[in-house]
Structures are given as structure tokens and as C-alpha cells.
Amino acid sequence: MPERHYLFDWGDTLMVDAPGQPGPMCDWPEVRLVENAAECLARLAVRATCHLATNAQDSDRESIHRALQRGGIDAYLQEVFCFKDVGHMKPEPAYFGFIVDKLGCSPADVVMVGDSLASDVLGAMRCGLQAVWYNPAGAMVPDGVTAITSLLELGEC
């Protein structure tokens, strides 16, 4: 059975994005995890490989790792895919293609989890990836989209 890879969006999926905070998240006075993010990653890391996939433009891979360390979740994430390294942004097909090539797997073996229906979920699905919309507000879910309101539900998808 092929290895399953989970790609997590960063801001407001794993860590709380604080609009108005300047510069990289690792330099912010406070960093916070999204509710249940650490528990979700700990559970998934036992049976899958977890990675980060972000459009963040203020942070490079090193500064993202520092923010993840501050949040206590860096050990759960194997690869960090950021705009500065990939050279493209979600939902561009080249963004997801770069990641699939780097992971050396089939798009069907990758699950993108994120809070943006357009960029994270629909973009990934158009590229043949599986996708789960992290939708804590419980907004209406379009047909064909898998959604969760808590990260703890991810293991049930």
C-alpha cells in the first residue's frame, strides 16, 4: 500500500494567523496553535507522513521551522513547502506538481488539508490530490468536497 502524505496549510489551519503582525511568524511576540492541531498531527504521524504547504510570503523554510518549534509541532512535519522555495502559489497546478514530484508519489497519495476552499481544497482537487476543507465555522459545503469542523475529525476522513 502506498504511503499516505498529508499536506497542511499553515495559517489558520495549524497555527493562528494574526493579521496586522509584521514579518515572519517566528518573530511575532506570541504564536498560537489552532485548536487540536498538535493532537491531530500526533495521531496522523503514526500512520502517515505530514508536511506543511503554505503561500506565506514573509517566511522562508527556516523561519517557518522556528515558528513551528515555538508552537511545539515541528517534529510532526517532515517537509515544509513554502512559496519562496516552490516559486508558485496555491492553487496553481505548478505548486502542487512541485510537491508531488518532490515527494515522489502519485497525486492520489496526497491529502491537502486547509482552511481555504479555493486555494487549498479546490486547487488540490483539480490537480488530482485528495483534499479536506478545514471549515470550523461550518459554512455550506459544496458537493464533492470533504469538510471537517475540527482537526480531530481528520482521521475519520
Secondary structure, DSSP 8 states (H G I E B T S, - for coil): ----EEEE-SBTTTB---TT--S-GGGSS---B-TTHHHHHHHHTTTSEEEEEE--SS--HHHHHHHHHHHT-GGGEEEEEEHHHHSS-TT-HHHHHHHHHHHTS-GGGEEEEES-IIIIIIHHHHTT-EEEEE-TT-----TT-EEESSGGGGGG-
